[in-house]
C-alpha cells in the first residue's frame, strides 16, 4: 500500500521525494522583481487521451482510502500553525483574517499589503471598508481585551480569593492582541506557517481575453513572493477567486523558484456577500477546502480545518478535490446571477401585461424546490463578483472548446445589461425624450445596501445613458459611498462626456434633500433601508388643492402654481438610531478597550466634523413628505429596486414608476 501511495498523482511533482530541510532561503536571483507583470496563464487545450493521467485527477478509491482523514483533528498534529500571513488587505483578506484571529487567540494573524494608506486605515479608527459588525471584531483581535470579572456559576466558587478577587468571582485575564497589519510583506512571509492569498483578481482590460479573462498579475506576484521567501512546508491557500487549474500554476511557480521544496497548496474559496460579510464568516453555511490527493495535502487541509473548527461545526466543513473547489465559487456565483437575470426577464413581461413581478416572485419562491432567495427584480447584479465571475466562466468554457456553454452563461450578462438600459431609457421616454435643462437626482450609488463599495455599480450604466441626453444636472447621494470612490468610477465615462462639475453635470452631495431640491425626477438605484417608506408624521394642517394635487390630468396641470420659494422644509425630529448590533458575545463586548484618538489631521474626522457626526448615518429614514414639496411637478420617482410602497408614494403626490409593474400613467 505504501508503494501505491508513493505513485499517487498530485499537483506537479510528488511531495514524498527528499527535501532539503535546511533550504530556507530563495533559490532564485535576488534581482527578480515579484512585481513584474506575468504573462496570462493560458489553459492548455485538453488532450482527451491523456486526461485520465493528468496530475491532480481524482484518485482511485484504494489510494484515497489510504490517505489520512482531513476531518480528524489528529491528522494535523505534526503541522503546527503558529503564524498565519494574509496577503491582501481588501474586502476578503481583512474580514477573513479578523475572524480567524478572533476565534484563534493563540495564533498570530498578520495581514500584509503594499498600500501604506490602506494598512494605516486598518490600524486606526476608520476602517477602509464598511461591514456591519467588522469594527468590533477588528478591535478585540487587534487591540486585545481588558481583564474581565464575572460571577462564577454554582459549583465554581472557590474557597479562597487572590488579590481582590472574591470567592464567587472569576477573573478572565487580559486578552493579548493577535491581529496585526503591516507592509513588511517579505519579513512576514518568512515567518509564516500558512499564507492566505487574497489579492485582487479583476477582469483583464487589455490583451488576450480582455473583458472576460481574469487578470492574474497580482496573484502571480504574491505567489512569487511566497516562493522566494517562505520556509519549506509553508501552506499556500487560495482565497482569491481564480480560474480552475490555478493550483497547478501555483505549484509550477513554487517548483521554478524553489525546486525540490514542498509547499502544500489548498483552495479555500470565500462565499462572502458584501453587507453581511461578518455574519457570513461567523456563521457560514459551508467551508470548502480543496486539497491535493497526497498525504501532505490532506495534512495541510486538516490544519486549515482545525483553524475553522474553532467556531465552525465540522459538519459544515467540506473537504473536496482542489479543482472542484476552484470551480465551485464560479459556479455558485453564476447560478445566483442566473436567478437574478431570470426574474428580471419576467419583470419585462410584467410591465407589458399588467402582472406584478413582486407577486410572481413570492408565489414562485414558495415552491420549496426554488425558494425565495435572489428572486427580487431590480437593476440587476453589480459589484466585483458576479459579472467578473461569469465573464471568467465564459472565457474558461471557450478555452476548453465549449462554445455552447459560454453562450449560455453569456446570456445571463446580456439580460443584466438589458435591464439597466431598459430602466434608463424609460426614464428618458417618460421625461418627453429629452433631458435638456432638467435635473436628475440619484439616490443610492452602491451596488447593494449596507456596503460602501462603488465598484461595478448598476448606477454607472444608468448615468452613462442619461449623459447621452445632455441633462442640466445629475445629483448623486449615497450614505456610505465616498465622493472620491464615486468620481473614480465615473471617470471611465470621461472619454465620451465631460462628467463631473465644473466641466460636467454630475455632482456628489452629502445631503439627500439638497440633492432632490428642484429635481425633475428622482431615481432610487440602491435599496437602502433609509429610502423605504416608514410611519411618518401627518401634516398638521390640510394642504391646498394645488399643494396636494399630483398633476395626473391636463386640467389639473393648469392650476398648479410654482411655490418652491415659499416652502419651508422642516425635517422631522431625528428618531433614535437603531442600536448597533455587535457580532461579539457579551463577554467580549464588555472587554473592548477604548479606541485610540485620531491625529489632528485625520481626513476622515475632518470630513464628518462638518455634519457633527462621527460616523455616516444609514439608519435615519428619508422623509419623503418633505421631498414631495421640493421636487418639480409632476414629482416623478423611478424605483429601480422595488424599495418603495406604491400606495404610500402616490398618496404623497408622487408619480411612481417601478421595475416589474405596469405604468399607471
VEXBADO-721072 format. One line per field, with one value per residue (C-alpha): x, y, z; residue in one letter. Coordinates in Angstrom, 1 decimal, decimal comma. Example, Ala and Ser with C-alpha at 12.3 -4.5 7.8 and 13.67 -1.06 7.14 Angstrom:
! residues 2
xx: c(12,3	13,7) .
yy: c(-4,5	-1,1) .
zz: c(7,8	7,1) .
midren: c(A	S) .
***
This chain:
! residues 665
xx: c(0,0	2,9	4,1	0,7	0,7	4,0	2,7	-0,4	-0,6	-0,7	-0,1	3,3	5,9	5,3	5,9	7,3	10,7	13,6	13,6	16,4	15,0	17,8	16,9	15,1	16,4	15,4	16,8	16,4	18,5	17,6	17,1	13,9	11,1	7,9	6,0	6,7	3,5	3,3	2,1	-1,5	-1,7	-3,3	-5,1	-3,7	-6,1	-7,5	-5,9	-8,7	-6,4	-4,1	-6,8	-7,0	-3,3	-3,1	-1,7	-4,3	-7,2	-9,4	-7,7	-8,7	-10,6	-7,7	-5,4	-8,0	-8,7	-5,0	-4,8	-5,3	-8,7	-9,0	-11,7	-9,7	-8,0	-5,1	-4,2	-2,6	-0,9	2,6	1,6	1,8	0,3	1,6	1,6	-0,8	0,0	-2,8	-1,6	-4,1	-5,9	-9,1	-12,7	-11,8	-8,4	-9,3	-12,5	-11,4	-8,1	-10,0	-12,5	-9,8	-7,8	-10,9	-11,5	-7,9	-6,3	-3,2	-2,3	-0,7	-2,5	-0,7	-2,3	0,2	-0,4	1,8	-0,7	0,5	-2,6	-4,8	-2,7	-2,9	-6,6	-6,8	-4,7	-6,9	-10,5	-11,7	-11,5	-11,0	-14,2	-17,7	-19,2	-21,7	-20,0	-16,5	-15,2	-15,8	-14,2	-11,1	-10,8	-10,9	-8,4	-6,1	-6,1	-6,8	-9,3	-9,5	-9,4	-12,9	-14,5	-17,6	-19,7	-18,9	-21,6	-22,9	-20,2	-17,4	-17,0	-13,6	-12,7	-10,1	-9,6	-6,4	-5,6	-9,0	-10,9	-14,0	-14,7	-17,7	-15,9	-13,8	-11,2	-10,6	-7,1	-6,4	-6,7	-3,5	-3,6	-3,1	-4,2	-1,6	-1,4	1,9	3,6	6,6	5,5	8,8	9,6	6,1	6,1	9,4	7,9	4,5	3,4	0,4	-0,1	-3,6	-3,5	-6,4	-5,2	-7,4	-8,1	-10,0	-11,0	-8,3	-8,7	-6,4	-4,6	-5,8	-9,2	-9,7	-13,1	-13,5	-10,3	-9,0	-6,0	-3,7	-0,7	-1,2	-1,9	1,2	3,3	2,1	2,9	6,4	6,9	5,9	8,1	11,2	10,8	8,6	10,1	9,7	6,4	4,5	0,9	-0,4	-4,2	-6,1	-8,7	-8,9	-11,4	-9,3	-9,8	-9,9	-6,4	-4,8	-3,4	-1,2	0,0	1,0	2,9	4,7	5,8	7,0	8,9	10,5	11,8	12,4	12,9	12,6	10,8	7,3	4,6	1,2	-1,5	-5,1	-8,1	-10,4	-12,9	-14,8	-18,6	-19,0	-21,7	-20,9	-23,0	-23,2	-19,6	-19,1	-22,2	-21,2	-17,8	-19,2	-22,0	-21,0	-23,3	-20,2	-16,5	-15,0	-11,4	-9,8	-6,6	-4,2	-4,8	-1,5	-0,5	0,9	-2,1	-4,5	-2,4	-2,4	-6,2	-6,6	-4,6	-6,8	-9,9	-8,7	-8,5	-12,1	-13,2	-12,6	-16,0	-17,5	-19,1	-17,1	-20,3	-20,1	-16,5	-16,4	-13,1	-13,2	-10,9	-8,9	-10,2	-13,8	-13,0	-11,7	-14,7	-17,4	-17,0	-17,6	-20,5	-22,2	-22,0	-23,1	-26,2	-27,1	-26,7	-28,7	-31,7	-31,5	-31,4	-34,3	-36,6	-35,6	-36,6	-40,0	-40,2	-40,1	-43,1	-44,9	-44,7	-46,3	-49,1	-50,1	-48,8	-46,8	-43,3	-43,3	-46,3	-44,9	-41,6	-43,5	-45,6	-42,7	-40,4	-43,0	-42,0	-39,5	-37,6	-36,9	-37,0	-37,3	-33,7	-32,4	-35,8	-36,2	-36,4	-34,3	-31,5	-29,5	-26,4	-23,3	-20,2	-16,9	-18,0	-21,0	-20,1	-16,4	-17,0	-19,5	-17,1	-14,4	-16,6	-17,5	-13,8	-12,9	-15,7	-14,4	-10,8	-12,0	-13,7	-17,3	-18,8	-22,4	-21,7	-20,0	-23,1	-25,4	-23,7	-23,1	-26,9	-27,0	-24,8	-26,8	-30,1	-28,3	-27,2	-30,6	-32,4	-30,2	-30,6	-34,4	-34,7	-32,7	-34,4	-37,8	-36,7	-35,8	-39,0	-41,2	-39,5	-40,6	-37,4	-35,2	-33,2	-32,0	-32,3	-33,5	-32,1	-32,0	-31,4	-29,9	-30,5	-28,0	-24,9	-23,6	-24,5	-26,3	-27,3	-25,1	-21,8	-19,7	-18,4	-18,9	-17,3	-19,3	-22,4	-25,6	-25,8	-22,8	-24,6	-27,7	-25,7	-23,9	-27,2	-28,6	-25,5	-26,2	-29,2	-27,3	-29,0	-28,5	-27,5	-27,2	-27,0	-25,9	-26,5	-25,3	-25,0	-21,8	-20,0	-17,4	-17,3	-13,8	-14,9	-17,9	-15,9	-13,2	-15,8	-17,4	-14,0	-14,3	-17,0	-14,8	-13,7	-17,2	-18,5	-17,5	-18,8	-18,2	-18,6	-17,5	-17,0	-19,8	-23,2	-22,6	-22,2	-22,0	-23,8	-23,9	-27,5	-30,4	-32,7	-30,3	-29,8	-33,6	-34,3	-35,7	-35,3	-37,4	-37,1	-35,7	-34,2	-33,8	-30,9	-29,9	-32,3	-31,1	-33,4	-33,4	-35,1	-38,0	-41,4	-41,8	-44,5	-44,2	-45,9	-49,1	-49,3	-50,6	-52,9	-54,7	-52,8	-54,3	-55,5	-52,6	-50,1	-51,7	-52,5	-50,3	-50,8	-52,5	-54,7	-54,1	-56,8	-55,1	-51,7	-53,2	-54,0	-50,5	-48,6	-44,9	-44,4	-40,9	-39,6	-42,3	-41,8	-40,2	-38,5	-38,7	-37,2	-38,8	-37,0	-34,3	-35,5	-33,2	-30,8	-31,2	-28,7	-25,6	-25,6	-22,3	-21,3	-19,3	-20,6	-21,5	-18,3	-16,1	-18,2	-17,6	-13,8	-13,4	-10,7	-11,2	-10,3	-7,2	-7,7	-7,2	-4,4	-5,4	-5,0	-7,3	-9,1	-12,0	-12,7	-12,4	-15,0	-17,5	-17,0	-18,9	-22,1	-21,5	-21,3	-18,6	-19,9	-22,0	-25,7	-27,6	-30,4	-32,3	-35,2	-35,7	-38,7	-40,5	-43,2	-40,6	-39,1	-42,6	-42,6	-39,2	-39,1	-40,8	-44,2	-45,4	-43,0	-41,6	-39,9	-38,4	-37,8	-35,2	-35,1	-38,7	-38,0	-40,9	-44,5	-46,6	-49,7	-47,9	-45,9	-48,9	-50,7	-47,9	-48,4	-45,6	-45,8	-44,1	-42,6	-41,4	-39,5	-41,7	-45,0	-47,1	-47,1	-50,2	-49,7) .
yy: c(0,0	2,4	1,9	2,7	6,0	7,0	6,6	8,6	11,6	15,1	18,7	18,9	16,7	14,1	15,6	12,3	12,9	14,0	17,6	19,7	20,9	23,5	25,2	28,2	30,9	31,8	29,7	32,4	35,5	38,5	40,8	39,1	41,5	40,0	43,0	42,2	41,6	38,0	36,6	35,4	31,9	30,0	26,8	24,2	22,6	19,4	16,1	13,7	10,7	11,9	13,3	10,3	10,5	14,3	15,3	16,1	14,0	12,2	9,3	5,7	4,5	2,5	5,5	7,7	5,2	5,2	9,0	10,5	11,8	15,5	15,9	14,1	16,8	14,5	14,4	17,8	17,0	17,4	20,5	23,3	26,6	29,5	32,4	33,0	35,6	37,0	38,7	41,4	43,7	44,1	43,1	39,4	39,4	41,9	40,5	36,9	37,5	39,3	36,5	33,8	35,8	36,4	32,7	31,6	33,8	31,6	32,2	35,4	36,6	39,2	41,0	42,4	44,8	47,2	50,0	52,0	54,1	51,0	49,4	52,7	52,6	49,1	50,2	53,2	54,1	54,4	51,0	51,1	49,1	49,2	45,9	45,8	44,3	44,4	47,2	45,3	42,1	44,0	45,9	42,9	41,0	43,9	45,8	43,0	42,8	44,2	42,0	40,8	39,8	37,6	35,9	32,2	29,7	27,3	24,9	27,2	29,4	28,9	28,7	31,4	34,6	36,3	39,9	41,5	38,6	37,5	33,7	33,9	35,8	34,6	36,9	36,4	37,6	40,4	39,2	39,8	41,3	38,7	40,6	42,8	44,8	45,5	46,5	44,3	41,6	39,7	39,6	38,3	35,6	34,3	33,5	32,3	28,7	29,4	32,1	33,1	34,7	37,1	39,7	41,3	39,3	41,7	41,2	41,9	45,3	44,6	41,8	38,3	37,7	41,4	42,0	38,3	36,6	37,0	39,3	37,1	39,5	40,4	36,8	35,5	38,2	37,1	33,5	34,5	36,4	33,3	31,1	33,2	33,8	31,2	28,4	24,8	23,3	26,6	26,0	28,1	28,8	30,3	32,8	34,9	33,9	32,3	30,2	26,4	24,9	27,8	25,3	23,9	27,4	27,9	24,6	25,5	28,8	27,1	24,5	27,1	29,2	26,6	23,2	20,2	22,1	21,0	23,7	22,2	24,1	24,4	26,1	27,8	29,9	32,7	32,9	36,3	38,7	42,4	43,9	40,6	39,5	39,3	37,3	35,0	34,4	33,9	31,6	30,1	27,6	25,8	26,0	24,4	23,2	21,8	19,9	17,6	13,9	13,4	12,8	16,3	17,8	16,1	17,1	20,7	20,6	19,2	22,1	24,6	22,7	22,9	26,7	26,9	24,3	26,8	28,2	26,3	22,9	20,3	19,1	22,4	21,9	20,2	18,8	18,2	17,9	21,1	21,5	21,2	23,8	26,3	25,9	25,8	29,5	30,5	28,0	29,4	33,0	32,1	30,3	33,1	35,7	33,4	33,7	37,5	37,7	35,2	37,2	40,4	38,9	38,1	41,8	43,0	40,8	42,0	45,6	44,7	42,6	44,2	41,4	42,3	40,8	41,0	38,8	36,4	36,2	35,5	32,7	31,1	31,4	29,4	26,4	24,6	23,4	27,0	29,1	32,9	33,9	36,1	36,5	40,3	42,2	45,3	46,8	43,5	42,5	44,6	44,6	43,0	39,3	38,3	39,9	39,1	35,5	34,9	36,5	34,3	31,2	32,1	32,5	29,3	27,5	28,8	27,9	24,3	24,2	24,6	27,5	26,4	26,6	30,0	31,3	30,0	32,0	35,0	35,4	36,0	39,1	40,2	40,2	42,1	44,8	44,9	45,6	48,6	50,0	49,5	51,3	54,3	54,7	54,5	57,5	59,4	58,5	59,5	62,9	63,6	62,0	64,9	65,8	69,2	71,7	69,1	67,9	64,2	63,0	59,6	58,1	55,4	54,6	51,4	48,2	47,0	48,2	48,1	48,5	51,4	49,5	51,6	49,1	47,8	49,6	49,5	53,2	53,7	52,3	54,3	57,5	56,7	56,6	59,7	61,7	61,0	63,2	66,2	66,8	70,1	68,3	64,9	64,9	61,7	60,9	57,7	57,3	55,2	55,6	58,3	61,1	60,1	56,5	57,6	60,0	57,4	55,0	57,7	58,6	55,8	57,8	60,8	59,5	60,2	63,0	65,7	64,1	65,8	69,5	72,1	70,8	68,2	67,9	65,3	66,3	64,1	65,5	64,5	65,7	63,9	66,8	69,2	66,5	66,3	70,0	71,4	67,9	66,8	63,1	61,1	57,7	55,1	52,9	51,2	49,6	51,3	50,9	54,6	55,1	52,9	54,3	54,3	55,6	59,4	62,3	63,6	67,2	69,4	71,4	70,5	71,3	73,3	71,5	72,9	71,6	68,2	67,6	65,1	66,5	63,5	65,2	68,1	70,2	70,0	70,9	74,3	75,0	74,0	77,0	77,2	77,7	76,2	79,5	79,6	76,1	75,8	72,4	71,3	67,9	65,8	65,2	62,6	59,3	57,4	55,3	51,5	50,1	48,9	45,1	43,5	40,0	39,5	37,6	39,7	38,9	40,1	43,2	44,2	43,8	46,2	48,7	52,4	53,4	55,4	59,1	60,0	62,5	66,1	65,9	62,9	63,4	61,1	63,1	66,3	65,2	64,2	67,1	69,5	67,5	66,9	63,1	60,7	58,1	58,0	57,8	54,9	54,5	57,8	57,3	59,7	62,0	61,6	64,1	66,9	65,7	65,9	69,7	70,5	68,5	69,7	68,6	66,1	64,6	61,7	58,9	55,9	52,9	50,6	48,3	47,8	49,5	52,0	51,4	52,5	53,3	55,5	57,3	58,1	59,2	61,8	63,1	61,3	59,6	56,3	54,0	50,7	48,0	44,9	46,8	48,3	52,0	53,8	56,8) .
zz: c(0,0	0,7	-2,8	-4,1	-2,1	-3,5	-7,0	-6,4	-8,7	-7,3	-8,3	-10,1	-8,5	-5,8	-2,3	-1,0	-2,5	-0,5	0,6	1,9	5,3	5,6	2,3	3,8	1,5	-2,0	-4,8	-7,4	-8,2	-5,9	-8,8	-10,0	-9,1	-7,7	-9,1	-12,8	-14,7	-15,6	-18,8	-18,8	-17,6	-20,6	-20,0	-22,5	-24,8	-23,4	-24,5	-24,1	-24,5	-21,7	-19,4	-17,1	-16,5	-15,8	-12,4	-9,8	-11,2	-8,6	-7,1	-7,3	-4,2	-2,9	-2,9	-1,3	1,4	2,4	2,9	6,3	7,3	6,9	9,4	12,1	14,3	14,9	11,2	11,6	14,9	13,2	11,3	13,8	12,8	14,9	12,4	9,6	6,9	4,9	1,7	0,6	3,0	0,9	1,1	1,6	3,4	6,1	7,4	7,0	8,9	11,7	12,3	12,2	14,8	16,9	17,3	17,5	20,1	20,3	16,7	15,3	12,2	10,1	7,2	4,7	1,8	-0,2	0,2	3,2	3,3	3,5	6,2	8,3	8,0	9,3	12,3	13,1	13,9	10,3	8,6	4,8	4,2	5,8	7,0	9,8	12,9	11,5	13,7	16,9	15,6	14,5	17,7	20,0	17,9	17,0	20,3	22,8	25,5	29,0	32,1	32,9	36,2	36,1	38,6	39,0	38,4	41,0	42,0	40,6	43,7	45,2	48,8	48,6	46,8	45,4	45,2	45,5	43,9	45,9	46,4	44,0	41,2	38,3	36,7	33,0	32,1	29,6	26,0	24,1	20,6	17,9	14,7	13,1	9,9	8,1	4,8	5,6	3,2	2,9	6,6	7,4	4,7	6,1	9,5	8,4	8,7	6,4	3,7	2,6	-0,8	-1,1	-3,6	-6,2	-9,4	-11,7	-15,3	-17,8	-19,5	-22,5	-24,3	-24,9	-23,2	-22,4	-20,8	-19,8	-18,7	-15,1	-14,6	-12,6	-12,4	-8,7	-7,8	-9,6	-7,9	-4,5	-5,3	-6,3	-3,1	-1,2	-3,4	-2,8	0,9	2,6	4,7	3,5	4,2	4,4	3,4	0,5	0,5	-2,4	-1,1	-4,2	-6,9	-9,6	-12,7	-12,4	-12,5	-10,7	-8,2	-10,9	-11,7	-8,1	-8,0	-11,2	-9,7	-6,5	-8,5	-10,7	-7,8	-5,1	-6,8	-4,5	-1,7	-0,7	-0,5	0,0	-2,0	-0,8	-2,3	0,2	-1,7	0,1	-0,1	1,4	0,5	0,9	3,6	5,5	5,3	9,1	9,6	6,7	8,3	11,8	10,8	7,4	5,8	4,4	4,4	1,3	1,4	-1,7	-1,5	-3,3	-3,0	-1,2	2,4	2,8	1,0	3,4	6,4	5,3	4,7	8,2	9,6	7,9	9,0	12,6	12,3	11,2	13,7	16,5	15,7	12,7	13,3	11,5	9,8	7,8	6,6	3,2	2,0	-1,8	-4,8	-5,4	-9,0	-7,7	-5,0	-7,5	-9,8	-7,2	-6,4	-10,1	-10,3	-7,2	-8,3	-11,8	-10,6	-8,2	-11,0	-13,3	-10,8	-10,8	-14,6	-14,8	-12,6	-14,4	-17,7	-16,1	-14,9	-18,5	-19,4	-16,3	-17,4	-20,8	-19,4	-16,1	-13,9	-10,7	-10,6	-6,8	-6,6	-9,1	-7,2	-3,9	-5,4	-7,2	-4,2	-2,1	-4,1	-1,9	-4,9	-5,9	-2,7	-2,3	-2,4	-5,3	-6,8	-6,3	-9,6	-10,0	-11,9	-11,9	-10,2	-9,7	-7,5	-8,1	-8,2	-10,3	-13,6	-13,3	-12,4	-15,2	-17,7	-16,4	-16,7	-20,3	-21,2	-19,5	-21,4	-24,7	-23,8	-23,2	-26,6	-25,2	-27,1	-26,3	-22,6	-23,0	-24,9	-22,2	-19,4	-21,6	-21,9	-18,2	-18,7	-21,7	-19,7	-16,9	-19,2	-20,9	-17,6	-16,9	-20,3	-20,3	-17,0	-18,1	-21,4	-19,7	-17,6	-20,7	-22,5	-19,6	-19,5	-23,1	-24,6	-23,6	-20,5	-21,8	-19,0	-16,5	-13,2	-12,3	-8,7	-8,0	-4,5	-3,9	-5,9	-4,1	-6,0	-2,9	0,6	3,7	1,7	0,6	-2,4	-5,6	-8,0	-10,9	-9,8	-12,0	-11,4	-13,7	-16,7	-15,9	-15,7	-18,9	-20,8	-19,1	-20,0	-23,7	-23,4	-22,0	-18,7	-16,8	-13,6	-12,1	-8,3	-6,5	-2,9	-1,2	2,6	2,5	-0,8	-0,6	-3,1	-4,3	-4,9	-6,9	-9,0	-9,6	-11,0	-13,1	-14,6	-17,1	-18,9	-19,4	-22,8	-24,1	-21,9	-19,5	-16,3	-13,0	-12,3	-13,1	-16,6	-16,5	-14,9	-12,2	-8,6	-5,4	-2,4	1,3	1,9	0,2	0,5	-1,2	-3,9	-4,5	-4,4	-7,8	-9,4	-12,4	-11,4	-8,5	-9,3	-6,5	-7,5	-4,2	-1,8	1,3	4,3	4,8	1,4	2,3	3,4	7,2	9,5	9,1	10,8	9,1	8,1	10,9	8,6	5,3	2,2	-0,6	-3,6	-5,6	-3,0	-2,7	-6,3	-8,2	-11,7	-13,0	-15,6	-18,0	-16,4	-13,1	-14,5	-15,5	-11,8	-10,4	-9,1	-8,6	-4,8	-4,2	-2,9	-0,2	1,0	4,4	4,6	8,2	8,7	11,4	14,7	14,1	15,6	17,8	15,8	15,7	18,3	16,7	16,7	17,6	16,4	19,6	22,6	25,6	27,5	24,6	24,1	27,7	27,2	24,3	25,0	24,3	20,8	20,2	19,4	15,7	14,9	14,4	10,6	10,2	6,9	7,9	11,1	9,1	6,5	9,2	11,6	9,5	9,9	13,6	13,1	14,0	11,5	8,4	9,0	7,3	9,8	9,8	7,3	4,4	4,9	1,6	2,6	2,6	-0,7	-2,3	-1,6	-3,2	-6,4	-9,6	-10,8	-11,6	-9,0	-10,9	-8,9	-10,6	-8,4	-9,7	-6,7	-5,7	-2,4	-2,3	-1,4	-4,4	-2,4	0,1	-2,6	-4,7	-1,5	-1,0	-4,6	-6,4	-9,8	-9,2	-11,9	-10,6	-12,5	-12,9	-12,6	-15,4	-15,6	-14,1	-16,4) .
midren: c(X	X	X	X	X	X	X	X	X	X	X	X	X	X	X	X	X	X	X	X	X	X	X	X	X	X	X	X	X	X	X	X	X	X	X	X	X	X	X	X	X	X	X	X	X	X	X	X	X	X	X	X	X	X	X	X	X	X	X	X	X	X	X	X	X	X	X	X	X	X	X	X	X	X	X	X	X	X	X	X	X	X	X	X	X	X	X	X	X	X	X	X	X	X	X	X	X	X	X	X	X	X	X	X	X	X	X	X	X	X	X	X	X	X	X	X	X	X	X	X	X	X	X	X	X	X	X	X	X	X	X	X	X	X	X	X	X	X	X	X	X	X	X	X	X	X	X	X	X	X	X	X	X	X	X	X	X	X	X	X	X	X	X	X	X	X	X	X	X	X	X	X	X	X	X	X	X	X	X	X	X	X	X	X	X	X	X	X	X	X	X	X	X	X	X	X	X	X	X	X	X	X	X	X	X	X	X	X	X	X	X	X	X	X	X	X	X	X	X	X	X	X	X	X	X	X	X	X	X	X	X	X	X	X	X	X	X	X	X	X	X	X	X	X	X	X	X	X	X	X	X	X	X	X	X	X	X	X	X	X	X	X	X	X	X	X	X	X	X	X	X	X	X	X	X	X	X	X	X	X	X	X	X	X	X	X	X	X	X	X	X	X	X	X	X	X	X	X	X	X	X	X	X	X	X	X	X	X	X	X	X	X	X	X	X	X	X	X	X	X	X	X	X	X	X	X	X	X	X	X	X	X	X	X	X	X	X	X	X	X	X	X	X	X	X	X	X	X	X	X	X	X	X	X	X	X	X	X	X	X	X	X	X	X	X	X	X	X	X	X	X	X	X	X	X	X	X	X	X	X	X	X	X	X	X	X	X	X	X	X	X	X	X	X	X	X	X	X	X	X	X	X	X	X	X	X	X	X	X	X	X	X	X	X	X	X	X	X	X	X	X	X	X	X	X	X	X	X	X	X	X	X	X	X	X	X	X	X	X	X	X	X	X	X	X	X	X	X	X	X	X	X	X	X	X	X	X	X	X	X	X	X	X	X	X	X	X	X	X	X	X	X	X	X	X	X	X	X	X	X	X	X	X	X	X	X	X	X	X	X	X	X	X	X	X	X	X	X	X	X	X	X	X	X	X	X	X	X	X	X	X	X	X	X	X	X	X	X	X	X	X	X	X	X	X	X	X	X	X	X	X	X	X	X	X	X	X	X	X	X	X	X	X	X	X	X	X	X	X	X	X	X	X	X	X	X	X	X	X	X	X	X	X	X	X	X	X	X	X	X	X	X	X	X	X	X	X	X	X	X	X	X	X	X	X	X	X	X	X	X	X	X	X	X	X	X	X	X	X	X	X	X	X	X	X	X	X	X	X	X	X	X	X	X	X	X	X	X	X	X	X	X	X	X	X	X	X	X	X	X	X	X	X	X	X	X	X	X	X	X	X	X	X	X	X	X	X	X	X	X	X	X	X	X	X	X	X	X	X	X	X	X	X	X	X) .
***
